[in-house]
Amino acid sequence: MLVITTPTGQIGRQVVDRVLGAEQPVRVIVRDPGRLAPEVRERVEVVQGSHADPDVLMKAFTGAEAVFWVIPPDPRTENLERHYLDPTRSACEAITRHGVERVVGVSTMGHGIEKNAGHLSAARAAEELIAGTGVKSRALRPPFFMENLLRQLDAIKNQGTFFLPSRRDRTLALAATRDIAERGAELLLDDTWSGQGGVPVVSPDSLTPDGMAEVLGDVLELPVRYQQVPIDAYRSMMLEHGASEATAQGVADMAVAQNEGAYDEEHRTARPSPTGFRQWCEEVLRPALLA
């Protein structure tokens, strides 16, 4: 039995689609089963509830051979560390209690991020909790999600601009969620690996934000420019849009770490994933912009 968390999320949903093609028994944890596609709902076992609920995890992990573990973002959390670590501690108890053999989780790329790097530090701490159980584990380590740009479709279309706190002269490591899901599904289905470790998932690109703007302009056939937002202003903007203080500060601290080169070492040495930024813009962003 394979257990998948966040089966309606942008990564978990794609993992479900891939593992169902392998005809493996699949169980999902989901708050609202109605959000599952009908063809998925018919083929999976559903445990309804939150994977932040220890009782739900104990039920869902019963008889599980492997688990796909994701902590989804909560922009209104009041404590970033607890948001990542409390559910993961409960998961670790269920992993140990039920003898789960393998865990594939989503963590983050980065070095020197164990402290003071906001969401990056919290994600890496959760990864370490899972490893501490002794279970065979692989932590997928992506950098900046290309899909984050989908939140700026209006600005790209109407202003010809996208906004980030990233330095315009520094290469920004990128990953497409479909590559994260593909690697996660491969590991989930493969029962031959052992031990513990991190698996960087990064596109073959070496683009600065200005380089990304050039690609966007070529694909969309309109002028696109990049506007760097000061980190304090970016933090304030998040607060204005309803994020909690903890989330906004976590994003600000993460941006500082990225600008200081947290991703650089793994970006240079990681095996490139298939999807480049231009391909993603052609196949995902452009259709979304035109929809």
N, C-alpha and C positions, 0 to 999 in steps of 0.2 A: 504494500500500500504506500502510495506517495501522497504526502500532505502538502498542500500549497496554501500559503497565506496571501492575502490581498488579491484574490482571483479576479477582481474587477478593477484593479489598479493598472497603471500604464505598463508595469513590468509583469506583475503576476498574471494578468489577463493573457499576455503573450506566452508566458510559460505554460499555462493551462492548455492553450491551443496546440503547442508543440508536443507536450507529453501525451495528450489524448491521441495523437497520431500514431503513437507507439503501442497503443492498446494496453496500457498499464492501468490497473485500478487506481483511481484518483479520488482523494477526499479534499474538500476545500472548507476553509473557515470564512464565513461571510456574514456580515450583519443583515443584509437584505438579499435573500436569494432571488428576488424579483429582478435584481440588476444583472444577474447572469443571463447570457444569451440562451435562448431556449434549447439550442442544439448542445450547449454545454451542460445545462441543468439536467438534461436527460441522461447524461453519461457520467456524472460525478456523484459521489456521496457528499451530502451537505451537512456540515455542523454549523448551525446558526448561532451567531454571537460574535463577540469581539475577541481578537487574539490578545487583547490586554486583560482578559478574564482568565484567571488561573484554572477555574473549573472547565471552561471551554477548551483550554489547551490540554488538560488531562484527558478529556473525552476524545479530542481530535487525534491525539498522538497514540492512542491505544492501537497496538498492532502495526504501527507505522515503521516502514523500513527506512524511509528518507523523508526529509522535511525541507521545503523551500521557505526561508524565513526572511521577511521584510518588515521593517518598521516604517509605516507610511508617515509622511509629514503631517503635523498638526500646527497650523499657523497660530493657533490660539493657546498653545500649551504655556503654562506658567513656570514650568521647570524643564528645561531642555534635557538635562541629564536623566531625570526620572522618566521622561517620555520615552527615551531609548532603553534605559536599563531596567525599569520595573517589569515591562512585559518580557524582556529577554531573560531576566532571572526566573520568572515563572516558566518560560519555555525550557530553560535549563533543568528545572525540577522535573518537568514532564519528559524531557529527553532521557534523563537518568532513570526515572521511575519505569518507563516503558521500554528501555533498551533500544532506542532509536539508533540505527547504525550509521547514518550519514546525514549531515546537515549542509545545505548550500544556502548561504545568506548573502544579502546585499550590504556591503560596507562602503568604503570609500578609498580612492587612491590618495596617496600622500605620505610624506616623510616629515618627521618633526612636528606631528600634529596631535601628540598624545595629550597636550594641554593647551588651553587658550586658543583653540581653533574652532570654536562653536560647534556646528553640526558635524564637522569632520571628527573632532575629538570624541563626541558622544557616539558616533557610529563606530569608531574604532574601539571604544570601550566595550560596546555591545559585542563586537566581534571577539574580543578577548574573553568575555564571559562564556561564550559558547565554546571556545577552544579549551577553557578551563575545565569543562566537563570530561574531557578526554575523548569525546566523540570524534569520529572522522569528519573533517569539516573543510570546506572551501569557502572563502570569503571573496565574492566578486567585488572588485575595486574599480569602479568607474570614476571619472572626473566630472566635468560639467556636462549635464544632459543637453543634447541638441534640442530636445522637446521643450526645454525652458523657453525657447524663442517663440513657441506657439502662443505664449501669454502676451506677446507683443505684436500680434498680427495687425491690430488697428494702427499702432504707431508706425509699423513698417509700411503699411498700405497708404495711410493718410498723411504721414509726416516724412516718409522715406528715411526713418531713423530707428535704430534700436539702442537700448540703454542698458549698461551694466557698470558695476564698480571696478571692472577689470582694467588693468593698465593697457593702454592701446599699443604699447611697444613690446609687450610680452606675449609669447605664444600661449594660447589658451587650449589646454588639452580638452578634447571633446569625446563624447560617446553617444551613440544612438541606442535608445532603449531596446530596440529589436535585437541588437547585438548582445546586450546584457542578458536578455531573455533567452536567446539562442544558446549562449554559453551556460546559463543556469540550467536549462533543460537538458543539455548534453551531460552535465555533471550529475544531475538528478537521476538520469536513466542509466548511467554507467556505474556498475557496482564493483569495478575492478580497482579503483583508486583507494589509497589509504593515507593515513597521516593527516596533517593539518597544514593549511597554507593560504596565502592570498593569491588571487588571480586578477591582475589588472585587465580591464576591458577599455580600450582606447582606440579611437579612429586612426587611420593612417595619416591624418592631416598634421601640418605644422603651420597653423594660421594664427596670426594676431587678430584681435577684433576688427582692425581695419581690413585685414585680408578676408575675414568672414563677410564684411560689408561688400567687398568687391564681388565675391561669389554670389551673394544674395542679389546684387544688382544684375549680374549676368543672367541668373536663372529667372528672375522675376521681370527682367527687361524694364527696369525702372531704376532711377538713381537711389541708392541706399547708402547712408553713412552711419558711422558709429559715434555715439556720444558717451564719453566716460562720465559717470556720476560720482562725485566725491562720496566716500564711504559714509560719512555722517549724514549726508543728504539722502543716500540710499536707505539708510536705517530709518530716517524720519519718514520717508515715503512709505515704507512698509508699515510703520505705525499708523499713518494716515489711512491706509487701506485695511486696517483692522487686525494686523498682526499683533501678537502680544509682545511685551518688552523682551521676554526671554527669546522669542523667535527672531525678532529684529536684531537683537544684539548678537545672537548666534550666527545670523547671516553676515553681519558686519565683521565679526571675528573670522569667519570662514573666508571672506573676501580678502582680508589682510593676509591670511596664510597663503592664499592662492597667488596674490600679488608678490609675495616674498619667495615664491618658487616651490611651494609644497609639492606640486605635481611633477616637478622637472625630472627627477631621477627616474621614476617609473615610466614617465612619458618617453624618455630616451631609450629605455631598455625593453619595454613591453612588446610582446608580439602584437602587431596591428590587427584590429578587428576588420571585418569586411567593408563596413559602410563608411564611405567618406562623406564629408560635409556637403559637397556638391550633389552627390547622389541623394542624400537625405533631403536637401532642399528641393530637388526635382520631384522626388517621389512622395514626400510628406508635406513640406511646408507650402510649396506652390499650390497643390490641390486644396489644402486647407484655406489658403488665402483667396482662392477663386470660388470656393464653395458658397 
